[in-house]
């Protein structure tokens, strides 16, 4: 398994953000750009990516809100899903020289389970890296206010929300502050993008950064 700070053949790129921030759209645009320039890559998501991890995702997102899942229980479900995902999908792809585009990873764990849920941040970070000692090479964080993100979810899903989306505004404001804290903590890895912009403008900003990272002299959209 790739350890934190150790480079394998492929590039591990994650896209992070709150609910309705535009992660799926940006991942699709990044995938299209990589395909246009013949970079072998895969797209995947967290929690999920394998049959077992997808079942754990369903438990996490759709368990009864009234069950009162403990923060540590929620964290362990996520880390169990991540272990399956990394061992069976992400790590083999990276070792084969394939770039991995992943919707959410460790920064979401920190934002949701540490900063929003209130579980000690240092304990979450240490436990996450003890179980899965892997960090992305590059992370795009799509920053937008909690009010805007929740309004987008409302419009997109017509009021039907999963267990985390259904949390209140204050929870999602803490999620955003968690992501911004992580961006300040890891400025060399995390690229903060203004997600209040149009999908086209957001994609251009991310592709510009990625193109330069891969050695292109000019932006190639």
For each residue, the residues with C-beta under 8 A, 3 or more apart:
1: 86 87 91 132 133 134
2: 6 7 8 12 91 94 133 134
3: 6 133 134
4: 129 133 134 135
5: 135
6: 2 3
7: 2 137
8: 2 12 91 94 95
9: 94 95 96 97 98
10: 40 41 93 94 95 96 97 98 99 100
11: 99 100 137 138 213 214
12: 2 8 90 94 99 100 102 134 135 136 137 138
13: 30 99 100 101 102 136 137 138 139 140 210
14: 101 102 103 104 105 107 136 138 139 140
15: 23 26 27 30 101 102 103 104 139 140 142
16: 23 104 105 107 108 111 139 140 141 142 179 190
17: 21 22 23 141 142 143 144 149 179 195
18: 21 111 144 146 149 172 175 176 179
19: 149 150 152 153 164 165 172
20: 144 148 149 150 151 152 153 156
21: 17 18 142 143 144 149 152 195
22: 17 25 26 142 144 195 199 202
23: 15 16 17 26 27 103 104 142
24: 27 28 103
25: 22 28 29 199 202 203
26: 15 22 23 29 30 140 142 199 202 203 206
27: 15 23 24 30 31 43 101 103
28: 24 25 31 32 43
29: 25 26 32 33 199 203 206 207
30: 13 15 26 27 33 34 101 203 206 207 210
31: 27 28 34 35 41 43 101
32: 28 29 35 36
33: 29 30 36 37 207 210 220 221
34: 30 31 37 39 41 99 101
35: 31 32 38 39 41
36: 32 33 220
37: 33 34 220
38: 35
39: 34 35 99 214
40: 10 97 98 99
41: 10 31 34 35 98 99 100 101
42: 89 93 98 99 100 101
43: 27 28 31 101 102 103
44: 48 49 85 89 90 100 101 102 103
45: 48 49 102 103 104
46: 49 53 78 81 82 85 102 103 104 105 108
47: 53 54 56 57 60 77 78 81 82 85 104
48: 44 45 53 54 57 81 85
49: 44 45 46 53 54 81 84 85 88 89 90 102
50: 53 54 84 85 88 89
51: 54 55
52: 55 56 81 84
53: 46 47 48 49 50 56 57 81 82 84 85
54: 47 48 49 50 51 57 58
55: 51 52 58 59
56: 47 52 53 59 60 77 78 80 81 84
57: 47 48 53 54 60 61 81
58: 54 55 61 62
59: 55 56 62 63 77
60: 47 56 57 63 74 77 78 81 163 164
61: 57 58 162 163 164
62: 58 59 162 163
63: 59 60 67 69 163
64: 67
65: 163 166
66:
67: 63 64
68:
69: 63 73 74
70: 73 74
71: 74 75 113 117 118 119
72: 75 76 119
73: 69 70 76 77
74: 60 69 70 71 77 78 113 117
75: 71 72 78 79 109 113 117 119 124 127
76: 72 73 79 80
77: 47 56 59 60 73 74 80 81
78: 46 47 56 60 74 75 81 82 109 113
79: 75 76 82 83 109 127 128 131 132
80: 56 76 77 83 84
81: 46 47 48 49 52 53 56 57 60 77 78 84 85
82: 46 47 53 78 79 85 86 105 109 128 131 132
83: 79 80 86 87 131 132
84: 49 50 52 53 56 80 81 87 88
85: 44 46 47 48 49 50 53 81 82 88 89 90
86: 1 82 83 89 90 91 132 134
87: 1 83 84 91
88: 49 50 84 85 92
89: 42 44 49 50 85 86 92 93 100
90: 12 44 49 85 86 93 94 100 102 134
91: 1 2 8 86 87 94 95 134
92: 88 89 95 96
93: 10 42 89 90 96 98 99 100
94: 2 8 9 10 12 90 91 97 98 100
95: 8 9 10 91 92
96: 9 10 92 93
97: 9 10 40 94
98: 9 10 40 41 42 93 94
99: 10 11 12 13 34 39 40 41 42 93
100: 10 11 12 13 41 42 44 89 90 93 94
101: 13 14 15 27 30 31 34 41 42 43 44
102: 12 13 14 15 43 44 45 46 49 90 105 136
103: 14 15 23 24 27 43 44 45 46
104: 14 15 16 23 45 46 47 107 108
105: 14 16 46 82 102 108 109 136 139
106: 109 110 125 128 129 135 136
107: 14 16 104 110 111 139 141 179 182 190
108: 16 46 104 105 111 112
109: 75 78 79 82 105 106 112 113 114 124 128
110: 106 107 113 114 115 121 124 125 128 178 181 182
111: 16 18 107 108 114 115 116 175 176 178 179 182
112: 108 109 115 116 117 164 175 178
113: 71 74 75 78 109 110 116 117 119 124
114: 109 110 111 117 118 119 120 121 124 125 178
115: 110 111 112 118 121 174 175 177 178 181
116: 111 112 113 167 171 172 174 175 178
117: 71 74 75 112 113 114
118: 71 114 115
119: 71 72 75 113 114 123 124
120: 114 123 124
121: 110 114 115 124 125
122: 125 126
123: 119 120 126 127
124: 75 109 110 113 114 119 120 121 127 128
125: 106 110 114 121 122 128 129
126: 122 123 129 130
127: 75 79 123 124 130 131
128: 79 82 106 109 110 124 125 131 132
129: 4 106 125 126 132 133 134 135
130: 126 127 133
131: 79 82 83 127 128
132: 1 79 82 83 86 128 129
133: 1 2 3 4 129 130
134: 1 2 3 4 12 86 90 91 129
135: 4 5 12 106 129 189
136: 12 13 14 102 105 106 139 189
137: 7 11 12 13 189
138: 11 12 13 14 189 191 210 213
139: 13 14 15 16 105 107 136 186 189 190 191
140: 13 14 15 16 26 190 191 193 206 209
141: 16 17 107 179 182 183 190 191 192 193
142: 15 16 17 21 22 23 26 193 195 202
143: 17 21 176 179 180 192 193 194 195
144: 17 18 20 21 22 148 149 176 194 195 196
145: 148 149 176 196
146: 18 149 150 169 172 173 175 176
147: 150 151 169
148: 20 144 145 151 152 196
149: 17 18 19 20 21 144 145 146 152 153 172 176
150: 19 20 146 147 153 154 165 169 172
151: 20 147 148 154 155
152: 19 20 21 148 149 155 156
153: 19 20 149 150 156 157 161 165
154: 150 151 157 158 159
155: 151 152 158
156: 20 152 153
157: 153 154 160 161 165
158: 154 155
159: 154
160: 157
161: 153 157 165 166
162: 61 62 165 166
163: 60 61 62 63 65 166 167
164: 19 60 61 112 167
165: 19 150 153 157 161 162
166: 65 161 162 163
167: 116 163 164 171 172
168: 171 172
169: 146 147 150 172 173
170: 173 174
171: 116 167 168 174 175
172: 18 19 116 146 149 150 167 168 169 175 176
173: 146 169 170 176 177
174: 115 116 170 171 177 178
175: 18 111 112 115 116 146 171 172 178 179
176: 18 111 143 144 145 146 149 172 173 179 180
177: 115 173 174 180 181
178: 110 111 112 114 115 116 174 175 181 182
179: 16 17 18 107 111 141 143 175 176 182 183
180: 143 176 177 183 184 192
181: 110 115 177 178 184 185
182: 107 110 111 141 178 179 185 186 190
183: 141 179 180 186 187 190 192
184: 180 181 187
185: 181 182
186: 139 182 183 189 190
187: 183 184 190
188:
189: 135 136 137 138 139 186
190: 16 107 139 140 141 182 183 186 187
191: 138 139 140 141 206 209
192: 141 143 180 183
193: 140 141 142 143 197 202 205 206
194: 143 144 197 202 205
195: 17 21 22 142 143 144 202
196: 144 145 148
197: 193 194 201 202 205
198: 201 202
199: 22 25 26 29 202 203
200: 203 204
201: 197 198 204 205
202: 22 25 26 142 193 194 195 197 198 199 205 206
203: 25 26 29 30 199 200 206 207 221
204: 200 201 207 208 219 221
205: 193 194 197 201 202 208 209
206: 26 29 30 140 191 193 202 203 209 210
207: 29 30 33 203 204 210 211 219 220 221
208: 204 205 211 212 219
209: 140 191 205 206 212 213
210: 13 30 33 138 206 207 213 214
211: 207 208 214 216 218 219 220
212: 208 209 215 216
213: 11 138 209 210
214: 11 39 210 211
215: 212
216: 211 212 219 220
217:
218: 211
219: 204 207 208 211 216
220: 33 36 37 207 211 216
221: 33 203 204 207
